[in-house]
Amino acid sequence: MENLTAVGGLPLFVSKPHFLDGDSSLAGSVIGMVPTASSHDTFLDIEPNTGLLARAHKRLQVNNCYEQDDF
């Protein structure tokens, strides 16, 4: 995860979706979260003869840190 708190002053963190390639404790702490590279990774398809970009997918997950408030 990348900490963006200093940028905006809010507790924001960016990661790959479902914490793909992150510490296993991150995805393991959320019930039902199963990171798979085919669905959650960033990729580029480049045409080999011309070198032109044919297709691209940039996948990010923005995470916010909340503290529990007992009312």
Contacts in CASP RR format, 6 or more apart in sequence:
PFRMAT RR
TARGET T0000
AUTHOR 0000-0000-0000
METHOD contacts of the structure
MODEL  1
MENLTAVGGLPLFVSKPHFLDGDSSLAGSVIGMVPTASSHDTFLDIEPNT
GLLARAHKRLQVNNCYEQDDF
1 13 0 8 1.000
1 14 0 8 1.000
1 15 0 8 1.000
1 19 0 8 1.000
1 22 0 8 1.000
1 26 0 8 1.000
1 63 0 8 1.000
2 13 0 8 1.000
2 14 0 8 1.000
2 15 0 8 1.000
3 12 0 8 1.000
3 13 0 8 1.000
4 12 0 8 1.000
4 13 0 8 1.000
4 14 0 8 1.000
5 11 0 8 1.000
5 12 0 8 1.000
5 13 0 8 1.000
10 64 0 8 1.000
11 64 0 8 1.000
11 65 0 8 1.000
12 62 0 8 1.000
12 63 0 8 1.000
12 64 0 8 1.000
12 65 0 8 1.000
13 62 0 8 1.000
13 63 0 8 1.000
13 64 0 8 1.000
13 65 0 8 1.000
14 60 0 8 1.000
14 61 0 8 1.000
14 62 0 8 1.000
14 63 0 8 1.000
15 22 0 8 1.000
15 26 0 8 1.000
15 60 0 8 1.000
15 61 0 8 1.000
15 63 0 8 1.000
16 22 0 8 1.000
16 35 0 8 1.000
16 40 0 8 1.000
16 41 0 8 1.000
16 42 0 8 1.000
16 59 0 8 1.000
16 60 0 8 1.000
16 61 0 8 1.000
17 35 0 8 1.000
17 39 0 8 1.000
17 40 0 8 1.000
17 59 0 8 1.000
17 60 0 8 1.000
17 61 0 8 1.000
18 27 0 8 1.000
18 33 0 8 1.000
18 34 0 8 1.000
18 35 0 8 1.000
18 36 0 8 1.000
18 40 0 8 1.000
18 61 0 8 1.000
19 26 0 8 1.000
19 27 0 8 1.000
19 33 0 8 1.000
19 35 0 8 1.000
19 61 0 8 1.000
20 27 0 8 1.000
20 35 0 8 1.000
20 36 0 8 1.000
20 37 0 8 1.000
20 40 0 8 1.000
20 41 0 8 1.000
21 35 0 8 1.000
21 41 0 8 1.000
27 33 0 8 1.000
27 34 0 8 1.000
27 35 0 8 1.000
40 59 0 8 1.000
41 59 0 8 1.000
42 57 0 8 1.000
42 58 0 8 1.000
42 59 0 8 1.000
43 55 0 8 1.000
43 56 0 8 1.000
43 57 0 8 1.000
44 53 0 8 1.000
44 55 0 8 1.000
44 56 0 8 1.000
45 53 0 8 1.000
45 54 0 8 1.000
45 55 0 8 1.000
45 56 0 8 1.000
46 52 0 8 1.000
46 53 0 8 1.000
46 54 0 8 1.000
47 53 0 8 1.000
47 54 0 8 1.000
END
